[in-house]
Amino acid sequence: MIAFINTFLSYLILVVISMVVIVVAVICGKKLREMKDAKNEGAMKADASDKKEQ
C-alpha cells in the first residue's frame, strides 16, 4: 500500500508540474504575440503615413 501511495503522489506531482509549465508557456506566448502585433500595427501605421506623404 505504501508503494502505491508513493507512486501515486509522484505521478500527481509530475502532472501538477506539467500543468504549471503549460500555463506559464501559454501566458508567455500570449504576451509575446500581443507585443508582436502591437509592433506590427505601429509599423503599418508608419508605412501608411509615409505613403500619404508621397
PDB file of N, H, CA, C and O in Angstrom:
ATOM      1  N   MET A   1       0.826  -1.197   0.000  1.00  0.00           N
ATOM      2  CA  MET A   1       0.000   0.000   0.000  1.00  0.00           C
ATOM      3  C   MET A   1       0.868   1.258   0.000  1.00  0.00           C
ATOM      4  O   MET A   1       0.528   2.230  -0.675  1.00  0.00           O
ATOM      5  N   ILE A   2       1.954   1.263   0.723  1.00  0.00           N
ATOM      6  H   ILE A   2       2.229   0.473   1.272  1.00  0.00           H
ATOM      7  CA  ILE A   2       2.844   2.415   0.770  1.00  0.00           C
ATOM      8  C   ILE A   2       3.445   2.680  -0.611  1.00  0.00           C
ATOM      9  O   ILE A   2       3.581   3.832  -1.024  1.00  0.00           O
ATOM     10  N   ALA A   3       3.803   1.606  -1.321  1.00  0.00           N
ATOM     11  H   ALA A   3       3.693   0.671  -0.985  1.00  0.00           H
ATOM     12  CA  ALA A   3       4.390   1.766  -2.656  1.00  0.00           C
ATOM     13  C   ALA A   3       3.383   2.417  -3.601  1.00  0.00           C
ATOM     14  O   ALA A   3       3.751   3.259  -4.421  1.00  0.00           O
ATOM     15  N   PHE A   4       2.102   2.025  -3.487  1.00  0.00           N
ATOM     16  H   PHE A   4       1.803   1.341  -2.821  1.00  0.00           H
ATOM     17  CA  PHE A   4       1.060   2.613  -4.330  1.00  0.00           C
ATOM     18  C   PHE A   4       0.920   4.102  -4.047  1.00  0.00           C
ATOM     19  O   PHE A   4       0.842   4.906  -4.976  1.00  0.00           O
ATOM     20  N   ILE A   5       0.889   4.471  -2.786  1.00  0.00           N
ATOM     21  H   ILE A   5       0.953   3.818  -2.032  1.00  0.00           H
ATOM     22  CA  ILE A   5       0.748   5.884  -2.414  1.00  0.00           C
ATOM     23  C   ILE A   5       1.950   6.690  -2.902  1.00  0.00           C
ATOM     24  O   ILE A   5       1.787   7.797  -3.413  1.00  0.00           O
ATOM     25  N   ASN A   6       3.141   6.148  -2.749  1.00  0.00           N
ATOM     26  H   ASN A   6       3.274   5.249  -2.333  1.00  0.00           H
ATOM     27  CA  ASN A   6       4.343   6.839  -3.232  1.00  0.00           C
ATOM     28  C   ASN A   6       4.300   7.033  -4.744  1.00  0.00           C
ATOM     29  O   ASN A   6       4.619   8.112  -5.243  1.00  0.00           O
ATOM     30  N   THR A   7       3.912   6.007  -5.461  1.00  0.00           N
ATOM     31  H   THR A   7       3.653   5.130  -5.056  1.00  0.00           H
ATOM     32  CA  THR A   7       3.819   6.101  -6.918  1.00  0.00           C
ATOM     33  C   THR A   7       2.751   7.104  -7.326  1.00  0.00           C
ATOM     34  O   THR A   7       2.961   7.922  -8.221  1.00  0.00           O
ATOM     35  N   PHE A   8       1.598   7.031  -6.655  1.00  0.00           N
ATOM     36  H   PHE A   8       1.428   6.366  -5.928  1.00  0.00           H
ATOM     37  CA  PHE A   8       0.505   7.954  -6.964  1.00  0.00           C
ATOM     38  C   PHE A   8       0.928   9.405  -6.727  1.00  0.00           C
ATOM     39  O   PHE A   8       0.679  10.272  -7.564  1.00  0.00           O
ATOM     40  N   LEU A   9       1.558   9.662  -5.602  1.00  0.00           N
ATOM     41  H   LEU A   9       1.760   8.958  -4.922  1.00  0.00           H
ATOM     42  CA  LEU A   9       1.993  11.019  -5.290  1.00  0.00           C
ATOM     43  C   LEU A   9       3.058  11.516  -6.267  1.00  0.00           C
ATOM     44  O   LEU A   9       3.059  12.688  -6.643  1.00  0.00           O
ATOM     45  N   SER A  10       3.951  10.639  -6.672  1.00  0.00           N
ATOM     46  H   SER A  10       3.950   9.686  -6.367  1.00  0.00           H
ATOM     47  CA  SER A  10       4.985  11.070  -7.618  1.00  0.00           C
ATOM     48  C   SER A  10       4.367  11.424  -8.971  1.00  0.00           C
ATOM     49  O   SER A  10       4.785  12.393  -9.605  1.00  0.00           O
ATOM     50  N   TYR A  11       3.370  10.645  -9.424  1.00  0.00           N
ATOM     51  H   TYR A  11       3.030   9.857  -8.909  1.00  0.00           H
ATOM     52  CA  TYR A  11       2.692  10.981 -10.685  1.00  0.00           C
ATOM     53  C   TYR A  11       1.843  12.237 -10.533  1.00  0.00           C
ATOM     54  O   TYR A  11       1.739  13.033 -11.467  1.00  0.00           O
ATOM     55  N   LEU A  12       1.239  12.418  -9.368  1.00  0.00           N
ATOM     56  H   LEU A  12       1.323  11.772  -8.610  1.00  0.00           H
ATOM     57  CA  LEU A  12       0.452  13.621  -9.126  1.00  0.00           C
ATOM     58  C   LEU A  12       1.332  14.864  -9.170  1.00  0.00           C
ATOM     59  O   LEU A  12       0.952  15.879  -9.755  1.00  0.00           O
ATOM     60  N   ILE A  13       2.488  14.785  -8.560  1.00  0.00           N
ATOM     61  H   ILE A  13       2.796  13.961  -8.085  1.00  0.00           H
ATOM     62  CA  ILE A  13       3.426  15.908  -8.597  1.00  0.00           C
ATOM     63  C   ILE A  13       3.876  16.172 -10.025  1.00  0.00           C
ATOM     64  O   ILE A  13       3.983  17.329 -10.434  1.00  0.00           O
ATOM     65  N   LEU A  14       4.138  15.130 -10.782  1.00  0.00           N
ATOM     66  H   LEU A  14       4.051  14.191 -10.450  1.00  0.00           H
ATOM     67  CA  LEU A  14       4.553  15.273 -12.179  1.00  0.00           C
ATOM     68  C   LEU A  14       3.470  15.956 -13.007  1.00  0.00           C
ATOM     69  O   LEU A  14       3.775  16.823 -13.826  1.00  0.00           O
ATOM     70  N   VAL A  15       2.225  15.583 -12.808  1.00  0.00           N
ATOM     71  H   VAL A  15       1.976  14.879 -12.143  1.00  0.00           H
ATOM     72  CA  VAL A  15       1.112  16.189 -13.538  1.00  0.00           C
ATOM     73  C   VAL A  15       0.962  17.661 -13.160  1.00  0.00           C
ATOM     74  O   VAL A  15       0.757  18.506 -14.032  1.00  0.00           O
ATOM     75  N   VAL A  16       1.061  17.968 -11.893  1.00  0.00           N
ATOM     76  H   VAL A  16       1.228  17.282 -11.184  1.00  0.00           H
ATOM     77  CA  VAL A  16       0.924  19.359 -11.440  1.00  0.00           C
ATOM     78  C   VAL A  16       2.041  20.217 -12.024  1.00  0.00           C
ATOM     79  O   VAL A  16       1.786  21.327 -12.493  1.00  0.00           O
ATOM     80  N   ILE A  17       3.259  19.725 -12.001  1.00  0.00           N
ATOM     81  H   ILE A  17       3.467  18.824 -11.621  1.00  0.00           H
ATOM     82  CA  ILE A  17       4.382  20.470 -12.572  1.00  0.00           C
ATOM     83  C   ILE A  17       4.184  20.670 -14.065  1.00  0.00           C
ATOM     84  O   ILE A  17       4.454  21.752 -14.586  1.00  0.00           O
ATOM     85  N   SER A  18       3.719  19.647 -14.752  1.00  0.00           N
ATOM     86  H   SER A  18       3.500  18.768 -14.329  1.00  0.00           H
ATOM     87  CA  SER A  18       3.466  19.766 -16.189  1.00  0.00           C
ATOM     88  C   SER A  18       2.401  20.815 -16.473  1.00  0.00           C
ATOM     89  O   SER A  18       2.539  21.601 -17.410  1.00  0.00           O
ATOM     90  N   MET A  19       1.352  20.834 -15.680  1.00  0.00           N
ATOM     91  H   MET A  19       1.240  20.195 -14.918  1.00  0.00           H
ATOM     92  CA  MET A  19       0.286  21.817 -15.881  1.00  0.00           C
ATOM     93  C   MET A  19       0.793  23.238 -15.640  1.00  0.00           C
ATOM     94  O   MET A  19       0.423  24.160 -16.367  1.00  0.00           O
ATOM     95  N   VAL A  20       1.631  23.416 -14.631  1.00  0.00           N
ATOM     96  H   VAL A  20       1.931  22.666 -14.041  1.00  0.00           H
ATOM     97  CA  VAL A  20       2.193  24.737 -14.353  1.00  0.00           C
ATOM     98  C   VAL A  20       3.052  25.207 -15.527  1.00  0.00           C
ATOM     99  O   VAL A  20       2.965  26.362 -15.943  1.00  0.00           O
ATOM    100  N   VAL A  21       3.873  24.315 -16.053  1.00  0.00           N
ATOM    101  H   VAL A  21       3.944  23.376 -15.715  1.00  0.00           H
ATOM    102  CA  VAL A  21       4.721  24.662 -17.194  1.00  0.00           C
ATOM    103  C   VAL A  21       3.865  25.032 -18.405  1.00  0.00           C
ATOM    104  O   VAL A  21       4.186  25.984 -19.118  1.00  0.00           O
ATOM    105  N   ILE A  22       2.794  24.301 -18.644  1.00  0.00           N
ATOM    106  H   ILE A  22       2.533  23.528 -18.066  1.00  0.00           H
ATOM    107  CA  ILE A  22       1.916  24.593 -19.774  1.00  0.00           C
ATOM    108  C   ILE A  22       1.251  25.955 -19.606  1.00  0.00           C
ATOM    109  O   ILE A  22       1.193  26.731 -20.560  1.00  0.00           O
ATOM    110  N   VAL A  23       0.757  26.253 -18.425  1.00  0.00           N
ATOM    111  H   VAL A  23       0.804  25.622 -17.650  1.00  0.00           H
ATOM    112  CA  VAL A  23       0.093  27.540 -18.183  1.00  0.00           C
ATOM    113  C   VAL A  23       1.087  28.687 -18.368  1.00  0.00           C
ATOM    114  O   VAL A  23       0.749  29.696 -18.986  1.00  0.00           O
ATOM    115  N   VAL A  24       2.293  28.549 -17.847  1.00  0.00           N
ATOM    116  H   VAL A  24       2.567  27.728 -17.345  1.00  0.00           H
ATOM    117  CA  VAL A  24       3.305  29.598 -17.998  1.00  0.00           C
ATOM    118  C   VAL A  24       3.654  29.781 -19.477  1.00  0.00           C
ATOM    119  O   VAL A  24       3.818  30.913 -19.933  1.00  0.00           O
ATOM    120  N   ALA A  25       3.767  28.698 -20.221  1.00  0.00           N
ATOM    121  H   ALA A  25       3.634  27.779 -19.851  1.00  0.00           H
ATOM    122  CA  ALA A  25       4.082  28.790 -21.647  1.00  0.00           C
ATOM    123  C   ALA A  25       2.978  29.505 -22.412  1.00  0.00           C
ATOM    124  O   ALA A  25       3.265  30.320 -23.289  1.00  0.00           O
ATOM    125  N   VAL A  26       1.730  29.217 -22.098  1.00  0.00           N
ATOM    126  H   VAL A  26       1.497  28.556 -21.386  1.00  0.00           H
ATOM    127  CA  VAL A  26       0.609  29.870 -22.774  1.00  0.00           C
ATOM    128  C   VAL A  26       0.588  31.358 -22.457  1.00  0.00           C
ATOM    129  O   VAL A  26       0.372  32.177 -23.351  1.00  0.00           O
ATOM    130  N   ILE A  27       0.808  31.713 -21.211  1.00  0.00           N
ATOM    131  H   ILE A  27       0.984  31.048 -20.486  1.00  0.00           H
ATOM    132  CA  ILE A  27       0.812  33.130 -20.826  1.00  0.00           C
ATOM    133  C   ILE A  27       1.955  33.871 -21.521  1.00  0.00           C
ATOM    134  O   ILE A  27       1.754  34.967 -22.044  1.00  0.00           O
ATOM    135  N   CYS A  28       3.143  33.285 -21.529  1.00  0.00           N
ATOM    136  H   CYS A  28       3.306  32.395 -21.104  1.00  0.00           H
ATOM    137  CA  CYS A  28       4.280  33.927 -22.202  1.00  0.00           C
ATOM    138  C   CYS A  28       4.030  34.042 -23.705  1.00  0.00           C
ATOM    139  O   CYS A  28       4.342  35.072 -24.302  1.00  0.00           O
ATOM    140  N   GLY A  29       3.483  33.018 -24.311  1.00  0.00           N
ATOM    141  H   GLY A  29       3.230  32.181 -23.826  1.00  0.00           H
ATOM    142  CA  GLY A  29       3.182  33.060 -25.736  1.00  0.00           C
ATOM    143  C   GLY A  29       2.172  34.140 -26.076  1.00  0.00           C
ATOM    144  O   GLY A  29       2.302  34.829 -27.088  1.00  0.00           O
ATOM    145  N   LYS A  30       1.169  34.284 -25.227  1.00  0.00           N
ATOM    146  H   LYS A  30       1.064  33.724 -24.405  1.00  0.00           H
ATOM    147  CA  LYS A  30       0.157  35.313 -25.458  1.00  0.00           C
ATOM    148  C   LYS A  30       0.770  36.706 -25.358  1.00  0.00           C
ATOM    149  O   LYS A  30       0.488  37.570 -26.189  1.00  0.00           O
ATOM    150  N   LYS A  31       1.604  36.929 -24.348  1.00  0.00           N
ATOM    151  H   LYS A  31       1.833  36.227 -23.673  1.00  0.00           H
ATOM    152  CA  LYS A  31       2.237  38.240 -24.193  1.00  0.00           C
ATOM    153  C   LYS A  31       3.167  38.544 -25.355  1.00  0.00           C
ATOM    154  O   LYS A  31       3.182  39.667 -25.859  1.00  0.00           O
ATOM    155  N   LEU A  32       3.945  37.555 -25.787  1.00  0.00           N
ATOM    156  H   LEU A  32       3.933  36.642 -25.377  1.00  0.00           H
ATOM    157  CA  LEU A  32       4.844  37.767 -26.916  1.00  0.00           C
ATOM    158  C   LEU A  32       4.062  38.077 -28.188  1.00  0.00           C
ATOM    159  O   LEU A  32       4.468  38.931 -28.977  1.00  0.00           O
ATOM    160  N   ARG A  33       2.943  37.387 -28.389  1.00  0.00           N
ATOM    161  H   ARG A  33       2.613  36.694 -27.748  1.00  0.00           H
ATOM    162  CA  ARG A  33       2.129  37.637 -29.580  1.00  0.00           C
ATOM    163  C   ARG A  33       1.522  39.034 -29.547  1.00  0.00           C
ATOM    164  O   ARG A  33       1.470  39.710 -30.574  1.00  0.00           O
ATOM    165  N   GLU A  34       1.064  39.474 -28.377  1.00  0.00           N
ATOM    166  H   GLU A  34       1.107  38.925 -27.542  1.00  0.00           H
ATOM    167  CA  GLU A  34       0.497  40.813 -28.252  1.00  0.00           C
ATOM    168  C   GLU A  34       1.557  41.873 -28.540  1.00  0.00           C
ATOM    169  O   GLU A  34       1.269  42.876 -29.191  1.00  0.00           O
ATOM    170  N   MET A  35       2.783  41.655 -28.056  1.00  0.00           N
ATOM    171  H   MET A  35       3.017  40.840 -27.527  1.00  0.00           H
ATOM    172  CA  MET A  35       3.854  42.612 -28.325  1.00  0.00           C
ATOM    173  C   MET A  35       4.182  42.651 -29.818  1.00  0.00           C
ATOM    174  O   MET A  35       4.418  43.724 -30.374  1.00  0.00           O
ATOM    175  N   LYS A  36       4.198  41.489 -30.465  1.00  0.00           N
ATOM    176  H   LYS A  36       4.007  40.617 -30.014  1.00  0.00           H
ATOM    177  CA  LYS A  36       4.491  41.431 -31.897  1.00  0.00           C
ATOM    178  C   LYS A  36       3.388  42.117 -32.690  1.00  0.00           C
ATOM    179  O   LYS A  36       3.672  42.859 -33.630  1.00  0.00           O
ATOM    180  N   ASP A  37       2.134  41.878 -32.321  1.00  0.00           N
ATOM    181  H   ASP A  37       1.903  41.275 -31.557  1.00  0.00           H
ATOM    182  CA  ASP A  37       1.018  42.520 -33.010  1.00  0.00           C
ATOM    183  C   ASP A  37       1.066  44.029 -32.838  1.00  0.00           C
ATOM    184  O   ASP A  37       0.800  44.765 -33.788  1.00  0.00           O
ATOM    185  N   ALA A  38       1.401  44.504 -31.643  1.00  0.00           N
ATOM    186  H   ALA A  38       1.617  43.907 -30.871  1.00  0.00           H
ATOM    187  CA  ALA A  38       1.489  45.945 -31.401  1.00  0.00           C
ATOM    188  C   ALA A  38       2.621  46.554 -32.224  1.00  0.00           C
ATOM    189  O   ALA A  38       2.481  47.652 -32.764  1.00  0.00           O
ATOM    190  N   LYS A  39       3.733  45.847 -32.319  1.00  0.00           N
ATOM    191  H   LYS A  39       3.847  44.955 -31.881  1.00  0.00           H
ATOM    192  CA  LYS A  39       4.857  46.343 -33.108  1.00  0.00           C
ATOM    193  C   LYS A  39       4.483  46.395 -34.582  1.00  0.00           C
ATOM    194  O   LYS A  39       4.789  47.374 -35.262  1.00  0.00           O
ATOM    195  N   ASN A  40       3.830  45.362 -35.080  1.00  0.00           N
ATOM    196  H   ASN A  40       3.581  44.566 -34.528  1.00  0.00           H
ATOM    197  CA  ASN A  40       3.413  45.337 -36.485  1.00  0.00           C
ATOM    198  C   ASN A  40       2.385  46.415 -36.772  1.00  0.00           C
ATOM    199  O   ASN A  40       2.402  47.018 -37.845  1.00  0.00           O
ATOM    200  N   GLU A  41       1.493  46.665 -35.830  1.00  0.00           N
ATOM    201  H   GLU A  41       1.479  46.175 -34.958  1.00  0.00           H
ATOM    202  CA  GLU A  41       0.487  47.697 -36.019  1.00  0.00           C
ATOM    203  C   GLU A  41       1.135  49.073 -36.103  1.00  0.00           C
ATOM    204  O   GLU A  41       0.732  49.906 -36.915  1.00  0.00           O
ATOM    205  N   GLY A  42       2.130  49.306 -35.271  1.00  0.00           N
ATOM    206  H   GLY A  42       2.458  48.630 -34.611  1.00  0.00           H
ATOM    207  CA  GLY A  42       2.862  50.578 -35.321  1.00  0.00           C
ATOM    208  C   GLY A  42       3.618  50.731 -36.623  1.00  0.00           C
ATOM    209  O   GLY A  42       3.677  51.826 -37.182  1.00  0.00           O
ATOM    210  N   ALA A  43       4.193  49.653 -37.109  1.00  0.00           N
ATOM    211  H   ALA A  43       4.146  48.764 -36.655  1.00  0.00           H
ATOM    212  CA  ALA A  43       4.918  49.702 -38.377  1.00  0.00           C
ATOM    213  C   ALA A  43       3.954  49.942 -39.533  1.00  0.00           C
ATOM    214  O   ALA A  43       4.283  50.659 -40.477  1.00  0.00           O
ATOM    215  N   MET A  44       2.780  49.352 -39.464  1.00  0.00           N
ATOM    216  H   MET A  44       2.512  48.769 -38.697  1.00  0.00           H
ATOM    217  CA  MET A  44       1.799  49.544 -40.533  1.00  0.00           C
ATOM    218  C   MET A  44       1.302  50.989 -40.557  1.00  0.00           C
ATOM    219  O   MET A  44       1.095  51.557 -41.629  1.00  0.00           O
ATOM    220  N   LYS A  45       1.111  51.585 -39.375  1.00  0.00           N
ATOM    221  H   LYS A  45       1.279  51.123 -38.504  1.00  0.00           H
ATOM    222  CA  LYS A  45       0.678  52.987 -39.323  1.00  0.00           C
ATOM    223  C   LYS A  45       1.761  53.895 -39.877  1.00  0.00           C
ATOM    224  O   LYS A  45       1.468  54.866 -40.575  1.00  0.00           O
ATOM    225  N   ALA A  46       3.023  53.578 -39.564  1.00  0.00           N
ATOM    226  H   ALA A  46       3.261  52.789 -38.997  1.00  0.00           H
ATOM    227  CA  ALA A  46       4.127  54.389 -40.079  1.00  0.00           C
ATOM    228  C   ALA A  46       4.211  54.271 -41.595  1.00  0.00           C
ATOM    229  O   ALA A  46       4.452  55.268 -42.276  1.00  0.00           O
ATOM    230  N   ASP A  47       4.017  53.072 -42.135  1.00  0.00           N
ATOM    231  H   ASP A  47       3.822  52.262 -41.582  1.00  0.00           H
ATOM    232  CA  ASP A  47       4.027  52.882 -43.587  1.00  0.00           C
ATOM    233  C   ASP A  47       2.890  53.644 -44.247  1.00  0.00           C
ATOM    234  O   ASP A  47       3.068  54.244 -45.306  1.00  0.00           O
ATOM    235  N   ALA A  48       1.722  53.616 -43.617  1.00  0.00           N
ATOM    236  H   ALA A  48       1.577  53.128 -42.757  1.00  0.00           H
ATOM    237  CA  ALA A  48       0.569  54.303 -44.184  1.00  0.00           C
ATOM    238  C   ALA A  48       0.795  55.807 -44.200  1.00  0.00           C
ATOM    239  O   ALA A  48       0.423  56.471 -45.167  1.00  0.00           O
ATOM    240  N   SER A  49       1.393  56.356 -43.160  1.00  0.00           N
ATOM    241  H   SER A  49       1.696  55.817 -42.374  1.00  0.00           H
ATOM    242  CA  SER A  49       1.629  57.800 -43.131  1.00  0.00           C
ATOM    243  C   SER A  49       2.731  58.180 -44.125  1.00  0.00           C
ATOM    244  O   SER A  49       2.693  59.267 -44.701  1.00  0.00           O
ATOM    245  N   ASP A  50       3.719  57.286 -44.331  1.00  0.00           N
ATOM    246  H   ASP A  50       3.749  56.403 -43.862  1.00  0.00           H
ATOM    247  CA  ASP A  50       4.756  57.551 -45.327  1.00  0.00           C
ATOM    248  C   ASP A  50       4.173  57.575 -46.735  1.00  0.00           C
ATOM    249  O   ASP A  50       4.582  58.388 -47.564  1.00  0.00           O
ATOM    250  N   LYS A  51       3.227  56.697 -47.005  1.00  0.00           N
ATOM    251  H   LYS A  51       2.895  56.037 -46.331  1.00  0.00           H
ATOM    252  CA  LYS A  51       2.608  56.639 -48.329  1.00  0.00           C
ATOM    253  C   LYS A  51       1.738  57.860 -48.587  1.00  0.00           C
ATOM    254  O   LYS A  51       1.642  58.328 -49.721  1.00  0.00           O
ATOM    255  N   LYS A  52       1.106  58.376 -47.546  1.00  0.00           N
ATOM    256  H   LYS A  52       1.183  57.996 -46.624  1.00  0.00           H
ATOM    257  CA  LYS A  52       0.275  59.571 -47.689  1.00  0.00           C
ATOM    258  C   LYS A  52       1.123  60.783 -48.031  1.00  0.00           C
ATOM    259  O   LYS A  52       0.691  61.647 -48.795  1.00  0.00           O
ATOM    260  N   GLU A  53       2.338  60.857 -47.468  1.00  0.00           N
ATOM    261  H   GLU A  53       2.688  60.155 -46.848  1.00  0.00           H
ATOM    262  CA  GLU A  53       3.202  61.998 -47.704  1.00  0.00           C
ATOM    263  C   GLU A  53       3.746  62.008 -49.130  1.00  0.00           C
ATOM    264  O   GLU A  53       4.071  63.070 -49.659  1.00  0.00           O
ATOM    265  N   GLN A  54       3.846  60.851 -49.747  1.00  0.00           N
ATOM    266  H   GLN A  54       3.582  59.988 -49.317  1.00  0.00           H
ATOM    267  CA  GLN A  54       4.402  60.772 -51.104  1.00  0.00           C
ATOM    268  C   GLN A  54       3.357  61.059 -52.084  1.00  0.00           C
ATOM    269  O   GLN A  54       3.618  61.043 -53.287  1.00  0.00           O
TER     270      GLN A  54
END
